[in-house]
Amino acid sequence: MGVLVTPLVTEFGRHNPPTGLITMAPTKQEILAASAGWVAVTLNVLPDLGAGYLYQRRWKAYWITSALATTWFVLGAALAQDAGATEELQNQLAGLGGLAALAAGTAVEAGVAVKKARSAG
């Protein structure tokens, strides 16, 4: 035997339906402003390749960083095909330096983006 439950309707609610849609989902700026800047910076430096952008839910920045890293790997592989032993070491150091520069650049950008979102917000 079930119990019949009727919703409570007040006189005010009956004559004044909601006028607009109320959403609870945060905006992209709110997500970015709420993220910890140091986490985004650290994730972009240590695992590299834009992991901090995943944390910030910044997909476009992540895919741009991934494309740059992939291009850097492909370019390094293409240039290293006819390299000797000494040139191979130089190529590896240049590749590592390029990835470190990419990590540093994305880390700075992620930190600046958090600061900008918080000041706008």
C-alpha positions in Angstrom: 0.0 0.0 0.0 1.6 3.2 -1.2 1.4 6.6 0.3 0.2 9.5 -1.9 2.5 12.4 -1.7 1.4 15.7 -3.2 3.9 18.6 -3.7 3.6 21.7 -1.6 2.3 24.5 -3.7 2.1 28.0 -2.3 -0.1 30.8 -3.6 3.1 32.6 -4.6 4.5 29.7 -6.5 1.3 28.9 -8.3 0.9 32.4 -9.9 4.6 33.1 -10.5 6.3 30.4 -12.4 10.1 30.7 -12.8 11.1 33.3 -15.4 14.5 32.0 -16.3 16.6 28.9 -16.4 18.8 28.4 -13.4 22.0 26.5 -14.1 24.4 25.2 -11.5 27.2 24.2 -13.8 30.3 26.4 -13.4 31.6 28.5 -16.3 35.0 27.9 -17.8 36.3 31.0 -16.1 35.0 29.8 -12.7 36.7 26.4 -13.2 40.0 28.1 -14.1 39.8 30.6 -11.2 39.0 27.8 -8.8 42.0 25.6 -9.9 45.1 25.8 -7.8 47.8 27.5 -9.9 50.6 25.6 -8.3 49.1 22.3 -9.3 48.6 23.4 -12.9 52.2 24.7 -13.1 53.6 21.5 -11.5 51.6 19.2 -13.8 52.9 21.1 -16.8 56.5 20.8 -15.7 56.9 17.3 -14.2 54.9 15.0 -16.5 55.1 17.7 -19.2 53.0 17.7 -22.3 50.3 19.9 -20.9 48.9 17.7 -18.1 48.2 20.9 -16.1 45.8 21.9 -18.9 43.8 18.7 -18.3 43.6 19.7 -14.6 42.3 23.1 -15.6 40.0 21.6 -18.2 41.5 23.7 -21.0 41.3 21.3 -23.9 42.4 23.6 -26.7 45.6 24.5 -24.8 46.2 20.8 -24.2 45.8 19.8 -27.8 48.0 22.7 -29.0 50.7 21.6 -26.5 50.3 17.9 -27.6 50.7 19.0 -31.3 53.8 21.0 -30.5 55.4 18.1 -28.6 54.5 15.6 -31.4 55.9 17.9 -34.0 59.1 18.3 -31.9 59.5 14.5 -31.7 58.8 13.9 -35.4 61.3 16.6 -36.3 63.9 15.2 -34.0 63.4 11.7 -35.5 63.6 13.0 -39.0 66.8 14.9 -38.4 68.5 12.1 -36.5 68.2 9.5 -39.3 71.6 10.1 -40.8 73.3 11.3 -37.6 76.6 10.0 -36.3 77.3 9.2 -32.6 78.3 12.7 -31.6 75.5 14.3 -33.6 73.0 11.9 -32.0 74.0 13.1 -28.5 73.6 16.7 -29.7 70.1 15.9 -31.1 69.1 14.2 -27.9 70.2 17.2 -25.9 68.4 19.6 -28.3 65.2 17.4 -28.0 65.4 17.4 -24.2 66.0 21.2 -24.2 63.0 21.7 -26.5 60.7 19.7 -24.3 62.0 21.5 -21.2 61.3 24.8 -22.9 57.8 23.7 -23.8 57.2 22.6 -20.2 58.5 25.9 -18.9 56.4 27.9 -21.3 53.2 26.0 -20.6 53.8 26.2 -16.9 54.1 29.9 -17.0 51.1 30.3 -19.2 49.0 28.1 -16.9 49.9 30.1 -13.9 49.2 33.4 -15.7 45.9 32.1 -16.9 44.8 31.3 -13.3 45.9 34.8 -12.0 44.1 36.4 -14.9 40.9 34.4 -14.3 40.9 35.3 -10.6 41.5 39.0 -11.1 38.6 39.1 -13.7 36.4 37.2 -11.5 
